[in-house]
Amino acid sequence: MTLIEDLAVEEGVGVSDDTGWHTLLARISNLSVTRHFDAYADVDWDNPDFAIDPADGRWALTAADSLGATAWYQSLPAETQARLGIDLTASMMKIGLQFENVLKQGLLRFAAELPNRSPEFRYAYHEVIEEAQHSLMFQEFVNRSGFDAAGLSWSDRLGARFVTTLGSRFPPLFFVFVLGGEDPIDHVQRQELRRDDLPPLLERIMRIHVTEEARHLSFARHYLKRTVPALGRLRRAELGIGAPLILGVMASMMLTPSRQMVARYQIPKDVLDGAYRHNPEARAEMLASLRKVRLLCEELGLLTPAYRRLWKALGLWETAPAR
């Protein structure tokens, strides 16, 4: 089965009733058995073609990247451009594995509350196992990159402790967090995989990640479709307010350089402003990365006029989004 066929199978199943939901769970659980990856068996780390070489220009940011398009970045020596590209990739992978650490803890809390014979239990553990393999893969890249990526800030790590408790306290909000972290990265990686000049190691890691994340995203979306309509008024309000707050933080965290990166390369504030804060193209790309989640919230009735004002205030609203 090709990557595209696999994604179509995992995302295209209807779950309008118990039968559909159980069919989806059985399908994605089976795919976790028949189409899964190991961080070391399925990535040939010592293949010379997979070496992380700062002199390899393929690691440099392209003009399609918000920072890569700036005159500041393009004025850097070629090797510095490539080194920054490797460093930024390592930083994003470190943030990614820290996000997945939170995700695994939340999933385990979620599974701990499930009754015996619950089909969600099996799938939740499949996802924990797959996320653990992703974390091993990401950390191995960081270790081989030559850069000491710090990842999340102290305040972000503190907030993450609260998010882990949502897996048992309020699973719908937890799975919005899941989508807020995974959807933007999935969007970016699918675009990157269209390039024909990716470093082979990065392409291999991305293909593994995108393939398995399709299952995780499918579970989260359909779980929300199944559970949110039954929520009471107060819980729906908590979700309606919490969703845009979480999504705004997650998108910024996943799509912009960390403070460590800014300090290490002394990226000027006006360059950051031009690349991200005041860049219509970067904002449009951020909104596009969250479009699926926003449309899901709309489908779930979580975009009433009051909640819509919050989305607009946080800069997360598309005036005329593409469907």
C-alpha positions in Angstrom: 0.0 0.0 0.0 1.4 3.4 -0.9 1.7 6.3 1.5 -1.2 8.2 -0.1 -3.4 5.1 -0.1 -2.6 4.5 3.5 -3.5 8.0 4.4 -6.8 7.8 2.5 -7.7 4.6 4.3 -7.0 6.0 7.7 -8.7 9.4 7.3 -11.7 8.4 5.2 -13.7 6.1 7.4 -17.0 7.3 8.7 -17.9 6.9 12.4 -21.5 8.1 12.6 -22.4 5.2 14.9 -20.9 2.6 17.2 -20.3 0.3 14.3 -18.4 2.9 12.3 -16.4 3.9 15.4 -15.4 0.3 16.2 -14.6 -0.3 12.5 -12.2 2.7 12.5 -10.6 1.6 15.8 -10.1 -1.9 14.4 -8.7 -0.6 11.1 -6.1 1.8 12.6 -5.2 -0.7 15.4 -4.5 -3.3 12.7 -2.4 -0.8 10.7 -0.4 -0.1 13.8 0.5 -3.8 13.7 1.0 -4.3 9.9 2.4 -0.8 9.1 4.5 0.3 11.9 8.2 1.5 12.1 11.1 1.1 14.5 13.4 4.1 15.1 16.5 2.0 14.6 15.4 -1.0 12.4 13.8 1.3 9.8 16.2 4.2 9.7 19.7 3.3 8.4 21.5 5.8 10.7 25.0 4.7 9.6 24.3 4.9 5.9 26.8 7.4 4.5 23.9 9.0 2.5 22.2 9.8 5.8 25.2 11.7 7.3 24.4 15.1 8.7 27.0 17.3 6.9 27.0 21.1 7.6 28.6 21.5 4.2 25.6 19.9 2.5 23.6 22.8 1.0 20.4 20.7 1.0 20.1 21.6 4.7 19.8 25.3 4.0 16.4 26.9 4.3 14.6 27.5 1.0 12.9 30.8 0.0 9.6 29.1 0.8 10.6 29.2 4.5 9.7 32.5 6.2 13.1 32.9 7.7 14.9 31.5 4.6 13.3 34.2 2.5 14.7 37.1 4.4 17.6 39.1 3.1 19.4 38.6 6.5 19.4 34.8 6.1 20.3 34.9 2.4 23.3 37.1 3.2 24.8 34.5 5.5 27.7 32.3 4.2 26.5 29.1 2.6 27.8 26.9 5.4 26.2 29.0 8.0 22.9 28.8 6.2 23.2 25.0 6.2 24.3 24.9 9.8 21.3 27.0 10.8 19.0 24.7 8.8 20.4 21.7 10.7 20.1 23.4 14.0 16.6 24.6 13.3 15.6 21.0 12.3 17.2 19.6 15.5 15.3 22.3 17.6 12.0 21.4 16.0 12.6 17.7 16.6 13.5 18.4 20.3 10.3 20.3 20.7 8.4 17.6 18.9 9.7 14.8 21.2 8.9 16.9 24.2 5.4 17.5 22.9 5.1 13.7 22.3 6.2 13.1 25.9 3.2 15.2 27.0 1.0 13.3 24.5 2.1 9.9 25.8 1.5 10.9 29.4 -2.0 12.2 28.5 -2.8 9.1 26.5 -1.8 6.8 29.4 -4.0 8.8 31.7 -6.8 8.6 29.2 -6.4 4.8 28.8 -6.3 4.3 32.6 -9.9 5.5 32.9 -11.2 3.2 30.2 -13.3 0.1 31.2 -12.3 -3.4 30.4 -12.9 -4.5 26.8 -12.8 -0.9 25.6 -11.4 -0.9 22.0 -10.0 2.6 22.6 -7.6 1.1 25.1 -5.8 -1.0 22.5 -5.5 1.9 20.1 -4.3 4.3 22.8 -1.4 2.0 23.6 -0.5 1.5 20.0 -0.3 5.3 19.7 1.9 5.5 22.8 4.3 2.9 21.4 4.4 4.7 18.0 5.1 8.1 19.7 7.8 6.5 21.7 9.5 5.3 18.5 9.1 8.8 17.1 10.8 10.3 20.2 13.7 7.8 19.9 14.0 8.8 16.2 13.9 12.6 16.9 16.4 12.3 19.8 18.8 10.3 17.7 18.7 13.0 15.1 19.4 15.7 17.7 22.3 13.6 19.1 23.9 13.3 15.6 23.2 16.9 14.6 26.1 18.4 16.5 23.8 20.9 18.2 22.5 20.9 21.8 18.9 21.6 21.2 17.1 22.8 24.3 13.5 22.6 23.0 10.7 24.0 25.1 11.2 26.9 27.5 10.8 26.5 31.2 7.4 28.1 31.2 6.2 25.9 28.4 7.3 22.8 30.3 5.4 24.0 33.3 2.3 24.4 31.3 2.7 20.9 29.8 2.3 19.4 33.2 -1.3 20.7 33.3 -2.0 19.4 29.8 -1.1 15.8 30.8 -3.9 15.8 33.4 -6.5 16.6 30.7 -6.1 13.0 29.4 -8.2 11.9 32.4 -9.9 15.1 33.5 -11.2 16.3 30.2 -10.2 14.2 27.2 -11.9 16.3 24.5 -9.7 19.3 25.4 -6.7 17.0 25.6 -7.4 15.8 22.0 -7.7 19.4 20.8 -4.2 19.8 22.2 -3.1 16.8 20.3 -4.5 18.2 17.0 -2.9 21.6 17.9 0.5 20.0 18.0 0.3 17.4 15.3 -1.8 19.2 12.6 0.7 22.1 12.0 3.7 19.8 11.8 1.8 17.3 9.6 0.9 20.2 7.3 4.5 21.4 7.1 6.0 17.9 6.6 3.6 17.0 3.8 4.6 20.2 2.0 8.3 19.4 2.6 7.9 15.9 1.2 7.0 17.4 -2.2 10.5 18.7 -2.5 13.0 16.7 -4.6 16.1 17.9 -2.8 15.5 16.9 0.8 18.4 15.4 2.7 17.8 11.6 2.6 17.8 11.2 6.4 15.2 14.0 6.9 13.0 12.6 4.1 13.0 9.1 5.8 12.1 10.5 9.2 9.3 12.7 7.8 7.8 9.8 5.8 7.7 7.6 8.8 6.3 10.4 11.0 3.6 11.4 8.5 2.5 7.9 7.8 1.9 7.0 11.5 0.6 10.5 12.5 -2.3 10.0 10.0 -3.7 7.4 12.4 -3.2 9.6 15.4 -4.9 12.5 13.8 -7.8 10.4 12.6 -8.4 9.0 16.1 -8.3 12.5 17.7 -10.7 14.0 15.1 -13.2 11.2 15.2 -13.0 11.0 19.0 -14.0 14.6 19.2 -16.8 14.2 16.6 -18.1 11.3 18.8 -17.9 12.9 22.2 -18.3 16.7 21.9 -22.0 16.6 20.9 -22.9 14.9 24.2 -21.1 17.5 26.4 -23.1 19.8 28.7 -23.2 23.5 28.4 -20.3 24.2 30.8 -18.0 21.7 29.3 -18.7 23.0 25.8 -17.9 26.5 27.0 -14.6 25.2 28.5 -13.8 23.6 25.2 -14.9 26.6 23.1 -12.6 28.9 25.1 -9.7 26.4 25.6 -9.5 25.3 22.0 -8.3 28.6 20.4 -6.0 29.4 23.4 -4.3 26.0 23.0 -4.1 26.2 19.2 -2.5 29.7 19.2 0.2 28.6 21.6 0.9 25.3 19.8 1.1 26.8 16.3 3.5 29.4 17.4 5.6 26.9 19.3 5.8 24.5 16.3 6.3 26.9 13.5 8.7 29.6 14.8 12.4 29.4 16.0 13.0 28.9 19.7 14.5 31.5 21.9 17.7 29.4 21.9 17.9 29.6 18.2 17.3 33.3 18.1 20.1 33.9 20.7 22.6 31.5 19.1 22.4 33.1 15.7 21.7 36.6 16.9 18.7 36.9 14.7 17.7 40.6 14.8 14.2 41.4 16.1 13.3 43.2 12.9 14.1 40.1 10.9 11.9 38.0 13.1 9.1 40.6 12.8 9.4 40.6 9.1 9.6 36.9 8.8 6.8 36.0 11.2 4.9 38.7 13.1 4.3 41.1 10.2 4.5 38.7 7.3 1.1 38.1 5.6 2.4 34.9 3.9 3.7 33.5 7.2 0.4 34.2 8.9 -1.5 32.6 6.0 0.6 29.5 6.3 0.0 29.4 10.0 -3.7 29.6 9.5 -3.6 27.0 6.8 -1.8 24.6 9.2 -4.7 25.0 11.6 -7.5 25.0 9.0 -8.5 21.4 9.6 -8.8 21.9 13.3 -10.8 25.1 12.9 -13.2 23.5 10.4 -13.6 20.6 12.9 -14.5 23.1 15.7 -17.0 24.7 13.3 -18.5 21.3 12.6 -18.8 20.7 16.4 -20.6 23.9 17.0 -17.7 25.5 18.8 -17.5 28.7 16.7 -20.5 30.7 18.0 -20.1 34.5 17.6 -18.6 34.8 21.1 -16.0 32.2 20.5 -15.3 33.5 17.0 -14.3 36.8 18.5 -11.8 35.0 20.7 -10.3 33.3 17.6 -10.1 36.7 15.9 -8.5 38.4 18.9 -5.8 35.6 18.9 -5.2 36.1 15.2 -6.4 32.6 14.3 -9.4 33.5 12.1 -9.4 33.1 8.3 -11.8 35.6 6.6 -12.4 33.3 3.6 -10.6 30.0 4.3 -10.2 27.5 1.5 -12.1 24.3 1.9 
